[in-house]
Amino acid sequence: MHWGPYEIFSVVSGVLLVILALLPGQPVGRGWPLVGGVALAGYGIYVANQTTGTYYFPVWIFIIPVGAIIYLIVAMMKGRNRA
């Protein structure tokens, strides 16, 4: 296994998305963060297990998870303020 910064970031951001999607107080649309988190973590693990070949990590793999994590935290805080 080869764990470089791209693989680690992909798995960590995927796990964070899954955790935030499962926390209580999230808005109704928690399915997409759950699917995205599983996909990111799965792709990071898949690439870490490869021994040959070239794999592509687009710049969006760093932007979309951070934006989604921020969105989920803000949505959860807004939901708590209403209650």
C-alpha positions as CSV (number, residue, x, y, z in Angstrom):
1,M,0.0,0.0,0.0
2,H,1.1,3.5,-0.8
3,W,-0.4,6.3,1.3
4,G,0.4,9.7,-0.1
5,P,-1.2,13.0,0.7
6,Y,-3.8,12.6,-2.0
7,E,-5.0,9.3,-0.7
8,I,-5.0,10.4,2.9
9,F,-6.9,13.6,2.1
10,S,-9.5,11.6,0.1
11,V,-10.1,9.1,2.9
12,V,-10.2,11.6,5.7
13,S,-12.6,13.9,3.9
14,G,-14.7,11.0,2.9
15,V,-14.9,9.8,6.5
16,L,-15.7,13.3,7.7
17,L,-18.6,13.6,5.2
18,V,-20.0,10.3,6.3
19,I,-19.8,11.3,10.0
20,L,-21.4,14.7,9.4
21,A,-24.2,13.1,7.2
22,L,-25.1,10.7,10.1
23,L,-25.1,13.3,12.9
24,P,-28.5,14.3,14.2
25,G,-29.7,17.7,13.2
26,Q,-28.7,17.6,9.6
27,P,-31.1,18.8,6.9
28,V,-33.2,16.4,4.9
29,G,-30.6,16.0,2.1
30,R,-28.2,13.8,4.0
31,G,-28.0,11.2,1.3
32,W,-25.7,13.0,-1.1
33,P,-23.0,13.7,1.6
34,L,-23.2,10.0,2.6
35,V,-22.8,8.8,-1.0
36,G,-20.0,11.3,-1.7
37,G,-18.1,10.4,1.5
38,V,-18.3,6.7,0.8
39,A,-17.1,7.4,-2.8
40,L,-14.2,9.6,-1.7
41,A,-13.0,7.2,1.0
42,G,-13.4,4.2,-1.4
43,Y,-11.4,5.8,-4.2
44,G,-8.6,6.8,-1.8
45,I,-8.4,3.3,-0.5
46,Y,-8.5,1.9,-4.0
47,V,-5.7,4.1,-5.2
48,A,-3.6,3.4,-2.1
49,N,-3.8,-0.4,-2.8
50,Q,-2.5,0.0,-6.4
51,T,1.1,-0.8,-7.1
52,T,1.3,0.2,-10.8
53,G,-0.3,2.8,-13.1
54,T,-1.1,6.4,-13.0
55,Y,-4.1,7.7,-11.1
56,Y,-5.7,11.1,-11.4
57,F,-6.8,13.2,-8.5
58,P,-8.6,16.3,-10.0
59,V,-8.4,19.6,-8.1
60,W,-12.2,19.2,-7.3
61,I,-11.3,16.4,-4.9
62,F,-9.9,19.1,-2.7
63,I,-12.6,21.8,-3.2
64,I,-15.9,19.9,-3.1
65,P,-15.4,18.0,0.2
66,V,-14.2,21.1,2.0
67,G,-17.2,23.0,0.7
68,A,-19.6,20.2,1.6
69,I,-18.2,19.9,5.1
70,I,-18.5,23.6,5.7
71,Y,-22.1,23.5,4.3
72,L,-23.1,20.6,6.6
73,I,-21.7,22.3,9.7
74,V,-23.4,25.6,8.9
75,A,-26.7,23.8,8.2
76,M,-26.4,21.9,11.4
77,M,-25.8,25.1,13.4
78,K,-28.7,26.8,11.8
79,G,-30.9,23.9,12.7
80,R,-29.8,24.0,16.3
81,N,-30.5,27.8,16.5
82,R,-34.1,27.3,15.4
83,A,-34.9,24.8,18.1
